[in-house]
Amino acid sequence: MKVARYFSNDDVRVDEIPKPSINADEFLVKVKKSGICGSDILEYYRFAKMKKLGVDSLILGHEIAGDIVEIGENIKNYQKGDKVFVSHHVPCFECHYCKEDHHTACHLLHNTNFDPGGFSEYIRIPHINIEKKGVYVLDKEVSYEEGVFIEPLGCVCRAQRLADIHEGQTILILGSGVSGLLHLKLAKAKGVQKIITTDISGYRMNKAKEMGASFVLNANEDIATKVKEFNENRAPDIIIVCTGAVSAVKQALDCIGPGTIIIFFAVPKPGINLEIPINNYWRNEVKLMTSYGAAPPDLDESYEWIKSKKIEVTDLITHRFPLDNIAEAFNIVCQADESLKVIIEP
């Protein structure tokens, strides 16, 4: 079968490997759609994984939807022909971290995956992914392309749940790529009326406006002053950092006010340290938090938003490529010009 091997952002090659074999407790999925995630082009992240595994390339891809085409004899709750989304990572639900609602800090979650990766024609789904609630059979009204968004929207659902985002707040979203726009869509669906977005790209600023942002700012402006002008001289209640740009992180730290929560949904590369003016934060009860990934409860929520059509996701798709053209697809994602979600169709 065909796969895409990732050596670097500028070197993604189509290769041939044997189709995975399954055992009695597994099934095989034919991938129909696979999204390129922003994390797929974080070279420092990918190079570190290659070094850890002692390999020179990876078969990436975790935002997938497809059909079960082979099924093990011990699998009872699924059948051949089911249209599915499968989560690449699953938590154990039993460790201290899972019990404290930190599922994405679970050791098992960081050490599970399907085989070989979503940028391939077929993937083998290990039994642990099936057993630990990582498989979703999609309703007829949910398309493969909508299925691709269950994981990225699930990550957004987790962040907003942990931060308790709700109606009546003012939200500032720094970065209007796919994750920033999904945060915008989810906050709006929750009834939040004041949502400010930023970006340096005119294309993405326009997309944020089209998708309902209350106020769209160029990230090169004085964001802290502009936000207060729009928000009755108050700082935002929630700041969501959706870009790893150091300038955006510094803007987040500058924009705080009484009770502000900063969610680091994206972070700068390793080695970048921040100076926190903690004394300024002390009397204002400022909260700095991170959010990583999605667990089954978050994916459940995401699926319901998508299935109910209360959140439209396919309007974020700007490009579709066959697997043979994946190098071009990665190039478009890296350029981050007039593109949002790029879909591979193996």
WODAKA-V741383 format. One record per residue. RES is the residue in one small letter. BURIAL is + if it has 16 or more other C-alpha atoms within 10 Angstrom, else -. Layout:
# WODAKA-V741383
res=<RES,RES>
burial=<BURIAL,BURIAL>
This chain:
# WODAKA-V741383
res=<m,k,v,a,r,y,f,s,n,d,d,v,r,v,d,e,i,p,k,p,s,i,n,a,d,e,f,l,v,k,v,k,k,s,g,i,c,g,s,d,i,l,e,y,y,r,f,a,k,m,k,k,l,g,v,d,s,l,i,l,g,h,e,i,a,g,d,i,v,e,i,g,e,n,i,k,n,y,q,k,g,d,k,v,f,v,s,h,h,v,p,c,f,e,c,h,y,c,k,e,d,h,h,t,a,c,h,l,l,h,n,t,n,f,d,p,g,g,f,s,e,y,i,r,i,p,h,i,n,i,e,k,k,g,v,y,v,l,d,k,e,v,s,y,e,e,g,v,f,i,e,p,l,g,c,v,c,r,a,q,r,l,a,d,i,h,e,g,q,t,i,l,i,l,g,s,g,v,s,g,l,l,h,l,k,l,a,k,a,k,g,v,q,k,i,i,t,t,d,i,s,g,y,r,m,n,k,a,k,e,m,g,a,s,f,v,l,n,a,n,e,d,i,a,t,k,v,k,e,f,n,e,n,r,a,p,d,i,i,i,v,c,t,g,a,v,s,a,v,k,q,a,l,d,c,i,g,p,g,t,i,i,i,f,f,a,v,p,k,p,g,i,n,l,e,i,p,i,n,n,y,w,r,n,e,v,k,l,m,t,s,y,g,a,a,p,p,d,l,d,e,s,y,e,w,i,k,s,k,k,i,e,v,t,d,l,i,t,h,r,f,p,l,d,n,i,a,e,a,f,n,i,v,c,q,a,d,e,s,l,k,v,i,i,e,p>
burial=<-,+,+,+,+,+,+,+,+,-,-,+,+,+,-,-,-,-,+,-,-,+,-,-,+,+,+,+,+,+,+,+,+,+,+,+,+,+,-,+,+,-,-,-,-,+,+,-,-,+,-,-,-,-,-,-,+,+,+,+,+,+,+,+,+,+,+,+,+,+,+,+,-,-,-,-,-,+,+,-,-,+,+,+,+,+,+,+,+,+,+,+,+,-,-,-,+,+,-,-,-,+,+,+,+,+,-,+,+,-,-,+,+,+,+,+,+,+,+,+,+,+,+,+,+,+,+,+,+,+,-,-,+,+,+,+,+,+,-,-,-,+,+,+,+,+,+,+,+,+,+,+,+,+,+,+,+,+,+,+,-,-,+,-,+,+,-,-,+,+,+,+,+,+,+,+,+,+,+,+,+,+,+,+,+,+,+,+,-,-,-,+,+,+,+,+,+,+,+,-,+,-,-,+,+,-,+,+,+,-,+,+,+,+,+,+,+,-,+,-,-,-,+,+,-,+,+,-,-,-,-,-,-,+,+,+,+,+,+,+,+,+,+,+,-,-,-,+,+,-,+,+,+,+,+,+,+,+,+,+,+,+,+,+,+,+,+,+,-,-,-,-,-,-,-,-,-,-,-,-,+,-,-,-,-,+,+,-,-,-,+,+,+,+,+,+,-,+,+,+,+,+,+,-,+,+,+,-,-,-,+,+,+,-,-,+,-,-,-,+,+,-,+,+,+,+,+,-,+,+,-,+,+,+,-,-,-,-,+,+,+,+,+,+,+,+>
